[in-house]
Amino acid sequence: MPVRRGDKWEGRLKIAGKVVSTRRFDTKRSAVEWERRQRTTLDEHGYNPSTGKVSIETLLGQWLEQREGRVSQTTLDTDRYLLPTEGQRASTSKREPVLPTWFRKLHAVKVTPSAIQKWQDDLLKRDLVATTVTRYRTSLSSFFSWCVAEGYISHNPVIATPPPKDRRAREDMRPLPAPEFEEVVRQVAELDSTYSDLVLILGRTGLRWGELRAMQVRGFTETPMPMLHVIRNQPEGSPVKAPKSGKSRKVPIPDYLVPTIRRSAAGKQPTDLLFTSPRGGQLYRTSFVRATSWESLGRGRSLHDLRHTAACEWLIRGVPLTTVQAWLGHGSIQITARYLHHLGDFADRAALDVLNKSASETLAKRARKLPNLDSFGAGSGHSSTLERGRGLSR
């Protein structure tokens, strides 16, 4: 039975007359219910809570050892962020660990859904996006499932915790209209021609920065038409992996961009990086921003806004929405459709030009089909026309 401890009630689980697990609650009823659940678990599965009095940090080490060779390298890399090695800690010294010290020091049996919730909320406060937190949550859930299978705990606390939600305000897309984009390319070219070529490619192919810096020479082909095969992605600080959608895609290259990409590929092997820095090394955002004075010349846009610029340019030029979806590698048409709300005056102008051109052509065709207006004059002119019509009918 529960025992009163100050203003709390302490539930206790005894095995062979020895208290092996306790937990305090605000009400006696909650303590009684907890004792009942613990006793039921013990009777059904033979689970002894005393086995769970091992730190998360200790168990994580054992779990990671047995994960090697059983899961993909990408999954294993994510798992290892829960308990980084000394080398990883040194390389990420400026970044807080995924699992904070207070969590790693907890005994497995003491981890509750509320602790999982606090951990998720803390990660979101560090400006990690919800999808990233979800990946770490998946790894942690796999770990606790292993703990259940090994008899350290009776249930997985992650399952009882709702997944994270991205409550941050989404940043508006800020594509560059064509005249402004061309001016940006020209200004960057005055500082560095290599980087101006990259701005042009980003703003006219819709590549992500990670896809651009991971693209190999063999990804550029010219038969049956010039195109880039996007099969690799490497965000800075991460290993090479598949594109964000998980699928490869092809992006056709307009004729005016082909010479630019040929220059980038000249003298390189098929597995060499296609797009590199002026000195031939891999691209890094910091170096690019510094060398191009992007904070001032970029007109307040991020490098990812160049992807939005390409999408809007395609739509303005009449490329079907489904084709734009394929070129960008979006998983659903709804994501691509968001660009329709960001086309602005230039899209309106282009659409109006199409309507005006169509209307003008229609009026011209009608005018050519109508008889000469002079023949519809009064008197003999009108009569002679009718007579000619009768004569033809005969």
Beta strands, then each sheet from edge to edge (+ up, - down):
strand 1: 3-5
strand 2: 8-15
strand 3: 18-25
strand 4: 220-221
strand 5: 227-230
strand 6: 249-252
sheet 1: 1+ 2- 3+
sheet 2: 4+ 5- 6+
end
